Amino acid sequence: MSYIKIDQDKCKSCYLCIDACPFKLIKKSNNTGSTGELTVEFSDSENKCVGCAQCAIVCPEIAITEVNRE
């Protein structure tokens, strides 16, 4: 099982990570960030994340800081 950590304070709501995730495990959250837009959240109830780190690679704010495999 893999998971990522998203720093909500750094997220600028560009949503590049949503498109980058091959399994569509990142989506808009209900939280508003510093831009006034909705930030993103990671949800993987079916353990599909493989830890590819594509989300972290495309994040211009370096808001996705961890990709861990358990």
Order of alpha helices (4+ residues) and beta strands (2+ residues): beta-alpha-beta-beta-alpha-beta
